[in-house]
Structure formats: structure tokens, C-alpha cells
Amino acid sequence: MKKSLIFLLLLIGFSILAVFMPALPKTIVTEGLNGGDIAWMLAASALVLLMTPGLAFFYGGMIDMKNIIYTMFQSFIAMGVVGVLWIVVGFSLAFGDSIGGIIGDPRSFFMFQNVLDGNPWSLAPTIPLVLFAFFQLKFAIITPALITGTFAERIRFKSFIIFLVLFSLFIYSPLAHWTWHPEGFLFKMGVLDFAGGTVVHMSAGIAALAASIFLRSRSEEKKHMAPANIPFVLLGTGLLWFGWFGFNAGSAMGAGTLAASAFATTNTASAAAGLAWILLDAVRGKKPSALGFCIGAVVGLVAITPAAGFVTIPSSLFIGTFASLISNLMVHWKTKTSLEDTLDVFPCHGVGGAVGMLMTGLLANTAVNGANTTGNGLFFGETTLFLVHLKALAIVFAYTFIGSFILLKVTDMISSLQVSPAKKKAEPAYAGAEEGNLYPADLSSVQ
């Protein structure tokens, strides 16, 4: 109760502070803006936000029935927490004035000052800065939500909130700054990440690996978990696939040929990956399944994300297929280890994102996006880009894994992460629903 009161007072305090901040712009910048680009980026921002509810259905359908609401709620609470945190300081840390290429100055856009009347972002000159900021917010929301597939059934709610805040501030924002800010050190190295393979999927997947190891050290034996609701998984996959067009095509920052190319590579990679997953299952003697196709399709979307605006459509076919096969093998390998990654976040997002990053270094083509591509990939006879991506992969892995492990330890010191065995035996998620209970058993059991 005391901690909840503190958070409530902080929210009220920030709300009051916002009233006295200079909110109205002195002059609104309109020169150079393009109405078509603005319209597309508004739609793309909405599409990316739709991915988080899609993720909730995707994860919710794969989890045990008694935890379905709590698992889905973790994705929705990320929309609230990160939505506020981004306004207060998150956008500044990611895209504020660079401090040594490592992090943004938190004063640059604190409480979103200078955003409405600021000049457009240098890499998105035809849309208002406020639109760019809110497009980027949707990426910041879904990244920690992805990690909840590892936490499913095993982390207390208030501990998740603490980790969510810490991860957003100390892992996501620095990675976004390194990779997407013109002064970020990975950006200056020549690393290509069109829509977040490194910043979003690798960071979430590697954090999931750290969580699997951290939580496994004190957890019980692994158990097989039957998916609760396959139609939820299908619905979630459809929403993710649909929203991903905003995720990738929107990262072109305008309505043009590059957006159309990214749109096409996104769909192709996902389709190929879904088929590759169930075909590999069939080779192993398993029957093709809806769940397998859905997981494969999402892996394809993950893998094409860093490459979407840098590779040809035939290349995306290869990327989706190859990433799906690698992630499928990793999921199979993980079952033979002691890792307790409940919904395979590391094999699908961490490994899928890493494969996509390396494939970008292999298959990037200046003919697709000469203005922003720092060189051709290894397949076209140039080694520089591929070597840069190998180096960046090592840096991101080390920083995210060590940083996430430290943040998990800090969170555990503040509020114990693990759900007690007694509370894991909570009633089914829908208990009390017929009486209009707004707090289902699975959520109240992890307070």
C-alpha cells in the first residue's frame, strides 16, 4: 500500500509539474513538412501500438489458463508505464543531445518540452518532431513487453513494474541512442538497424536469457505447459503481422518507395518463416500445427526488422527461411537445458534478431537504400559492414546481458521477483468474473 501511494504521489507530482512547464509552442514548424508523410506516419504509429495488444493475445494464448489475464495485462501495463516514462525523460535519454555518443541529455526534452515546437528530427525531416517522438514511443513500449514471455507465471507484479522502469531507462534508451541517434557510437560505426532488430528484439531476447538464468537458480523443475487458447495465438499473430507493416514500413519515415520496399520484404520474410517452421517440424516427424506456423511467422518478422529497408525482396525470402530454421533448432535445444524461458523469448527474439542483424551485414544492398546504407553486404564482396555488425553484436549482447542481470538483482533487492509456491496455486484466472470481479485471481495473487 505504501509503495502504491508513493507511485500515485509521483504521478500526481509529475502531472502538476507538467501544468507549469512551457507547454504551448512559440511557433510551430511547418516548413519542409509533407502531408502525405505525416498521414502515413500517423497510421504507422497506430499500427505499431496495435502490436502490443497483439502480443498480449499471442502470449496469453500460449500460457497456462490460470495465468492468462495476468500475462496479457503485463503487455497492457507496459503501454501505461512506458507511455508516461517516455514523456518525462525516456525520449530525452534516447534522442536528446548526445553525451559522448552514449546517452541523450535528459534535459533536452524533459516533460516533452521543445517537442511540439522543435525542428523535425534530422533523419525524418518531413514530419513534425512530436510525431517522430510518438512513433518511437511505440517501439519503447513493446520492447519490455516482449520480455514478459520469459516472466510468465514466475514474477510478482510490482517487481515487474520496477524492472520495466529500470530496463526502459538503462537498457532500451541507451541502445536506441547508440543505434538511431546520428551521434550514437554504433550509428557512427556504420551499424544498420532499419526498424529495431538490435534495439528492440535483441535487447528483449538477451534480457530474457538473463532472466531465465536469474530466475532458474531458485525455481522448481521445469514443467510442460499446454497452450491455453490457440485461437488467441492466431489472433495475436494476425495483429502482430498487421502492425509490423507500421513497424518496418513506418521506419522509412515517409510514404515513398522505401516504405513500399520495407512493406514487401516484411510480408515475404514472415510468410517464408512460417512455412519453414512447420516444414522442419514435419521433417522431425511432427504434424504441422497452427502454433508452429504462428511462431515461425513472428520469427520471420523479427529477423527482417533490421534489414527491411536495406535488402531486396528475394533476400528477405532467404532471411525469413534461415532465421526460422535457426530459431526452431534453438527452441529444440533449449528444451534439453535448465533454462526456464517460458515462451521462448530468447530463441525467437534474441536469436531471430541476431540472425537478422548478421543477415543485414551479409545482404544489405546500396541499390535498395543508397542514401542510408553504409555499404554493401558481404555477399556483394564488401567485408566492412559485416565485420562492423559482428562487433556490434558482441557489444550489444554483453551490455544487455550484464546490464539486465544487474537490474534483475537490483529489482530483487527492492521487491522479491519470485512468486511464492503457495501463490502459484492461485484459482483460475476467471474466478470471480461472474460476480464482476475486476481483479482476477491470477493478478491479485502476485501482488
N, C-alpha and C positions, 0 to 999 in steps of 0.2 A: 504493500500500500504506500509506504513512504517513497519508494523508488518511482512508483507511478505518479505520485504527487509531484515529485521533482521534475519528471519529464513534462508533466502538464504545465507546471510553472514556467519551465524553459520555453515551451511552445507559446504560451501566452506572452512571455517576455519578448521573444523574437517578433511576435505579431505586433506588439506595441512599438517596438523599435522600428519596424517597417513603416509604421504610420508617420514617423518623424524623419525617415530617410527621404532624400530628394527623389520623389517618385516620378513626377511629371518631367518629360524631356524638355530641354530648352528649345531644341529644333530636331525634328525627325528627318533623318537622312533618307532621301528618295532618289538622289542622282545615281544612275547606273543600275537601279533595280529593275528586274524583269518580271512582269506579271505572270507569265507562264511558268517561270521557275518558282515563283512564290506559291502559286497554286499547287504545283506538283509537290513541293517540299512540305506544304501543309498536309496534303494527303499522305505523303510518305511518313511523316511524323506520327500520324494517327495509325498507320499500318504497323509501325514498329511498336507502338504502345499496345496494339492488339495482340502482339506476340506473347506478352506476359500472361494475360488470361489464357491464351492458348497453351502456354507452358504449364499453367495450373491444371488444366484438363489432361494434358499429356502425362504429367507426373501423377496426378490424382488417380488416373485410371490404372496405373501400374502398381499402386501401393496397396497395402492391406486395407480391407474395408473400414476397420475401426479408426484408421488414421487419415481417411480420405479428405475430410474437411480441413483438418489441421495442415495437411500437406498443401492443399490448394490455397489456404489462407496465407501461407508463407510467401507465395508469389504476390498476392494482393497487398500484403503489408509492406512489401518492398516498394510498391508504387507510392504508398504514402510516405514512408520514411525517407527514401531517396528523393522523392518529389520535393520535400521540404529542404533536405540537406543540400541539394543541388542549388537551390535559390540562395541559401545562406552563404555557403562557401565552396561547394563542390565544383561549380563551373569555374570559379576563380582558380582553384587548385589545378584544374585540368587545362584551362585555356587562358588563364591570366598571364600577365607579363612574366616571361620566363626568368627563373632564378637559376642560372647556371645550366640550363637545359634539363633540369631535374624535376622541378615543380613550378607551378604558377604562383604568382604573388596573391595571397588570399585577400588582399585589399583591392585588387583590380576590379572585381565585380561583386564585392561583398554585398549581400542582400539585393543582388541584381542591379545595383546602381551602375550607371553608364551603359546598360544593355539596350534599353529602348531607344536611346538617342546616340548610341555608339556607331562608329563606322562599321560596315559589313566586315565579316571575317575575311582575311586575305585570300583564303582558298575557296571562299564562297561569296564572291563579290556581287552577285546579282540577287541576293536575298537579304532581308534585314538580319542584324545580329541577333535579335531576340528569337527569330525563327531558327537560326542555326543553334542557338543555345538550347531550345526546347527539343529540337531534333536529337541533339547529343544527350539530352536528359533521358530519352527512351532507352539508349544504349546503357547508360549508367544504372537504370532500373533493372533491366533484365539480367545483367551480369551476376550480381549476388543471388538473384532468384534462381539462376541455373544451379548454383551450389546446393540448393535445398534438396536436390535428388540424392545427395550423399547424407544429408542430415535426417532424411525421412525416418520417422519413428524413434529417433535417438537423441534429440536435442531439445532442451527446455525452451519455451517460447521467449522469455525475457533474455535468455542467453543468446538466442538467435538475433534478437534486435541489437544487442550490444555488438556482436560480431558483424552484423550488417553495416552498422555505422563505421566501425573500425576498418573493415575491408574497403568500403567506399572511399574513405579518406586516405588510407595509407597504401592501398594496392591499386585500386582502379584508377583513381585520379592521377597518380604519378605515371602509370603505364600509358594512359591517354595523352598525357603531356609529352612523354618521351616520343611517342609514335606519331601523333597527329598535330602537334604544335610545330610551326616552322623552325622554332629554336630548340625543339626537343632533340636530345642527343641521338636517339635512334633514327629520327627523321633525317638528321644531318648525315648519319652514316649511310643513308640511302635505302633504309628498310621500307618495303612496300606492304601496307596493310589497308586494303581498299575500304573494308567495312567492319573490321574488328576481329579477325581471326586470332590475332595476338592479344589485343586489348580486352576483348570480351571472352572468347571461347578458351583460349589457352589459360588465361588468368583464372577463369572459373574452374576449368578442369584440373589445373595444378593445385589450386586451393582445395578442391575436392579430394585430391590424393593426400594432401597434408591432413585434412580432416579425417580421412579413412584411417590413416596411421595413428593419429592422435586419439581418436575415439576407440579404435580397435584395442588399444593397450589395456582397456579396462572393461571391455564388453564381453558378453557371453558368446557362446559358439554361434557360428553363422547358421542361419536357417533359410530354407527355401520359402519364397513368398509368391503366392499365386496372384496375378493381377486382379484387381477388384472389378474393373469395368473396362473391357476392351473398346466399347463404343466411345467412352471418354477419351481413350488414347487416339482413336481415329479422328474424333472431333478436334482434339488438341493438335494433331499433326496437320490437319487441314488449315486451322487457324495460323499455325506457325509458318506453313508453306506460303499461305496467302500474305501474311505480314512480312515475310522475308523479302518480298519484292520491294517493299519500302526500305527495309534494312540495307539491301545491297544496291538496288537501282537508285534509291534516295541518296546514297553516298556519292553519287555523281554530282550532287549539289546543284542540279539543274535538270530541266526537261530537254534532253538532247540525245544525240546518237550514243554517247557513252552510257547514259541511263538505260537506253534500249538494249545495248550490248550486255550490260550487267544483268538486266532482266532476263535475257535469253540464257546466259551462262548459269544463272541461278536455277532456273527450271530444269535445264538439261542435267546438271550435276545431281540434283535431287532425284530425278527420275532414274538415272543410271544407278545411283547408290541404293535406292530401294530395291531394284531388281537384283543387283549384285548380292545384297544381303541374303535374300531368300534363295538365290541360286546356290550360294555357298552352303547355306543350311541344307539344301537338298543334296548336295554332294556328300555331306556328312550323314545323310540318311534321315534327316528331319523333314517333316512336312512343311511346305510353305505356310507362313502364318501372317495374319494381319499385323500382329505385334512386330514381327521381324521386318516386314516392309516399312512400317512406320519408323522404327528405329533407324533403319538404313537410310530412309529418305532424309531424316533430320541430320544424320552424319554427313550426307552429301551437301546439305545446306551449310553446315558448319565448315566443311572443307573448302567450299567455293568462296566463302565470305572474304578471305584476304585477297583472293585472286580475281574476283568477279569483274573488276574493271581493267584488268591487265592481261587477260588471256583470251584466246579465240574460243568459239563455241565448241569445236571439236576437242580442244584441250580440256574444256570443262567436263566433257564426257569421260575422259580418262581420269581426271581428278576425282570425280564422284565415285567411279568404279573402284579405283585404287584405295581411296580413303575408307570406303565401306568394307573392303576386304580386310584391311589392316585393323580397323576398329572391331570387326567381328572376331578376328583372331585374338585381339586383346581382351575382349569380353570373355571368350572361352578360357584364356589363360588366367584371368582374374578369378575365375571360379575355383581354381586349383591353389589359390593363395589364401592368406589370412585376412586380406583386405576386405573391409565391410563397406564397400561403396554401393549403397542400396540400389540405386537406379543407374549405375554405370556411367556416372558423370565424367570420370577421368578417361575411360576408354573411348567414349563417344565425343566429348567436347575437348578434353585435353589433347588426346591423341589425334582426333579429327582436325583440330585447329593447327596442331604442329605439322601434320601432313600437308594441310592446305598452305601453310607458310612456306614449307620447303618446295612444294609444287609451284608456288609463285616464283621462287628463285630459279626454278627449273624451266618454267614455261612462259614467263612474262614476255610480252612482245610489244615493242615500241610502236608497231603498226596499229595496235589497238588503242593505245593511250600514250602517244608520244610526249604530250605536254607534261605528264606527271610520272611516267615510268623512268626510273633512274638507270635503266639499262636493260638489255635483253637477257633472258634466262640462259642457263647452262645448255639447254637443248639447242640454242641458236649460236653456240660457240663462244659465249662470254662467261667467264668464271666469277667476275667480281660480285654480281648480285647474289649468286648462290652462296658464296662464302660469307657475305655480309649477313644473309639470313641464318646461316648456321651459327654465326657468332651471336646474333640477336636471340636466337632460340635458347642458347645456353644462358645468356644474361637474364632473359625473362623467366626461364624455369627456375634458376637459382633464387632470384629476387622474390618471385611469387611463392615458391615453396617455403623458403626460410621465413619470409615475412608473414605468411598465413599461419605457419606453425607458431610463431611468436604471438600473433594476435589471438589464436585459439587458447594459448596458455594464459594470456592476459585476461581474456574473457572468462576463462575457467576460474581465475583468481577472484574476479569480481562476482561472478554468478556461475555456479556449477553447471557445466554443459550437459552432463548426462541426465537422462530421465531415469528415476529410480525404478528398479524392477517392479515394485508394487504399483507404481503409476502407469507402467507399460500395460498393465492388465485392465486398462480402462474399458468401460462399456462401449458398444458400437457407436460409431460417430453420430448416428441419427437418433440415439436415445434421447428422449425428451422432446423431440421435434414436434410430436403430435400435440404437446402442451404449449407449443410456441416458444420453446426454449431457444434463446438467441445465442447461448454459449454451449455448443455441443460438448459431449463428454470428452472427446479427444483433445479439444482445445483447453478446457478447464483443467484437465489432468496434467498439463505440462507447465503450469504457471510457476 
